[in-house]
Amino acid sequence: YDESGVAVDSYLNKTIAPEIEKAAKAGKRSVFIHVGSEPHYRSIKALQTPLHTSTMMKLTGLGYKVKWDTDGDPYVPRGLLDDYDEGPTYTNVGIHISW
């Protein structure tokens, strides 16, 4: 990530724009860009980088409603289940974009 905006523009054009177009063509009014998963007890801000922050600011400037949030219910990843079908819970984290 650099301050020139090239990385933000590239991330917008290659990752986010196709997802927004696909959701809009399907008649949806929002899309979730998955960034990663975090243990349920940790802050959801742990995965947010300056690239994500700048991208969110640029999307807001373009008129989108944007927030860093979770998606779905907490879950136990397959490889972490114990003998009682329990284990540490994780939450999907990313960018919610709506229009």
C-alpha positions, -999 to +999 in steps of 0.1 A: +000+000+000+012+035-008-002+070-005-004+075-043-037+058-046-026+033-072-030+003-049-065+015-039-076+020-075-062-015-084-080-031-055-112-013-064-110-023-101-098-059-097-115-070-066-145-048-056-159-035-089-166-070-103-184-081-071-205-049-071-214-054-107-223-091-102-245-082-072-262-053-090-270-075-120-286-101-097-308-073-083-291-071-049-286-038-031-255-048-011-224-070-013-199-083+013-162-084+004-147-112+025-113-102+039-106-130+063-117-148+095-110-138+131-115-157+164-149-147+178-133-131+209-109-108+190-116-074+176-129-074+141-106-045+133-075-068+135-076-075+098-083-040+086-053-025+068-047+010+055-055-003+020-090-013+033-095+020+051-086+040+020-107+019-002-137+024+021-131+061+021-130+062-017-162+041-019-179+065+005-168+094-017-185+077-047-218+075-028-218+040-014-226+031+021-196+013+035-187-003+068-162-028+082-183-056+098-189-093+102-209-115+080-228-146+091-229-164+124-197-175+143-186-210+133-160-236+141-136-243+113-136-279+102-100-288+113-106-274+148-135-295+159-129-316+190-144-350+199-176-332+211-181-312+179-170-281+197-140-258+193-129-221+189-154-200+170-144-178+142-163-149+124-160-138+088-148-102+085-149-078+056-164-048+039-202-044+036-210-022+006-246-011-001-262+013-026 
